Amino acid sequence: MISTRFTLAALLSLALAPCLAKAQGDKPTKPEPEAQPTQSDSKPPKQQPQPYLLTLTVKESDSGKPSVEKSYALIVIADDNRIVLESLRDDDNIPFKTENEQNYRPIGTKMDFTHATRQGETLIVVLSVSNESLTEKSNGINLPQNHEWRINAAAVLPPGKLTVVYSASDGITGHKVEILATAKLLDTK
């Protein structure tokens, strides 16, 4: 029993010795300073919402001959979580007849803009554009012939620089669609 107590006392002394004993000449260690957050650990400051004047031009041509050119301008607010979707609708109803009734077909351009953000002064916006245009005038009786196309794309628009957002040609019909855009940062001061 005495040897067991002696063994336990010796083990306890060995375990506590580094904590209790200071050798002569040893300097007390300084506590390590707490790690300061680095710039990469901290979040960048949230950007304030900023308005841009967004100008879009939709050009269509058939076999090199221009058929449609429309320009649109609207204000887009970048970095504003309250504005989720901005839309533009420009269409006409073209009349045509079926057996017993008058009907209408919408022809025109529809644009939706979402997720407007910026990197520096460059505007980044996701746009969805669809368009239907007549290939020949309606005679009021038959359903008019038309071109129809849709795109969804992210547009990266440096300020004041005309940028081709989309361009495509139909290899069979020769129909070409091109969307050009310019973003101008508006001064709110």
N, C-alpha and C positions, 0 to 999 in steps of 0.2 A: 504494500500500500504506500509505503514511504517512497519507494522507487518510482511508483506511478506518479505521485505528486511531484517528485523531483523532475521527472521527464516532462510533465506538463508545464512546470514552471520554466524549464529550460527552453521549451518550444515557444512559449509565450514571450520570453525575453528575446529570443532570436527574431520573432515576428515584429516586436515593437522596437527593437534596437535602432533600425534606420530612422525611425520617426523621433526618437527621444535623444539620441546621442549626436553631438556635434564634435567633430574632430577639431583639434587646434589648427588654426590657419585656414579653415574652410570659411568661405564667405557665404552668408545666407543667400540662397537663390531668390531672385526677384520673380514675382509672379508674372507669367506671360501675359502681355496685353491682349485684350479681346480683339479678335479679327475685325477690322473695319470693312464695311461693304465697299467693294470696288465699283467703279463706274459700270462695268459689265453686269454686276449683280443687281444694280438698281434699275428701275424702269425709267425709260426716258419720259420727260414731261409730255403730257397729252397736248396735242396740237389743238388750237382753237379752230372752230369752223371757219371756212374761208370760201367766199363766192367766186365762181369762175363764169365767164361768158363762154359758152360752148357753141360753136358754129359748125354745123354739119351740112355737107352737100352730097346729095345722092344723084349720081349720073348713070344713065342707062343708054346703051347704043345697040343698034342692030347692024351687024356686018360693017362696023366702022361709022355708020351714020347715026348721029345723036338723035335719040328719041325722047328722053325725059331728062330734065335737070331741075332739081328742086333744092333750095337752100333753107335751112332752119337755124334759128338762134334762140337759145334759152339759157337761163341761169341755173347752174348746178352748184350745190353747196357740198364742199368736200369736208370730210372729218366731222360730220354731224350725225350722231346716232339717232336723232329724232326723225331724220329724213331718210326713209328706207328706199323709196321708189319715186322716181320722177318720170312722167310720161308725156308724150306728145302724140296727138292723133291728127292726121290730115287725110281725110278720105271723102269721097263722094259716093252717092248711091246711083248706080246706073240702072235705068228701068229696062225690063224685058218682060215679055208675055209668055205665059205657059198656056195650056189648053183653055182654061176658063178665067184666069186671074192675072193681075199685074203683079210682078215681083221686082225686087231691087237687089242688086249685087254691090257690096261695098268695094270700091276701088281706091287705093291710096296707100299711104305710108303710116306705119305705127312704130313708135320708138319708146323703149323703156330703158331707163338709166338707173343702175343700182351700185352700191358699194363705192361711192365716190371718195377716194382718198388721195393723198398727195405724198410725194417724196420730194422734199425741197419745194420747188415751185411747180414741179411736173405733176399733172393731173392724171390719175389712173381711175378709169371708170369701166364698169361692165355694162355693155349695151346689147340690147336685143332689138333688132330691126326686122320688120317684115314689110313687104310691098307687093301690091298687085297693080299692074298697069295694063291698059288695053293694047292689044296688037292691031285691032281694027275697030272702027266705030260701030256701035250697036245700031242695028236697024230698027230697034224697038220691039222686035218680035222674037228673035233668037237670042240665046245666051251669048253674050259677047266673048270673043277670044281674048285671052289675057296671058301675061307673064306673071308668075308668082315666085317669090324667093324669100327666104328667112335666114338670118344669121344671129349667132350669139358669140360675142367676142369681147376680150378685154382690150381697151384702148389705152395706150401710154402716150400722153400728149404733152410734149415740152411746151412751155408757154410761148404763144405767138408763132409757133411753127406749124405750117400746113402739113398734116400727116395723113398718109393713106392708111385707113383703118381696115379696109376690105376691098378686094378686087378679084373678080372671077369672070370667066367667059364660058359660055356653053359651046362645046365643040361641034354640036350638031346644028344648032340654029344660028350661031354667031352672036347671040345676045350677050352683052357684057354689062356687069354691074360694078360700080366703084363707089366707095364711101370715103369722103375726105373730111377731116375734122381739124379744128383749131380751138385751143383753149387759151383764154386770156385771163390772168389773175386780176381780179377787180380790187382796186384800192378802197378800203372801207374807212379810211381816216378822214 
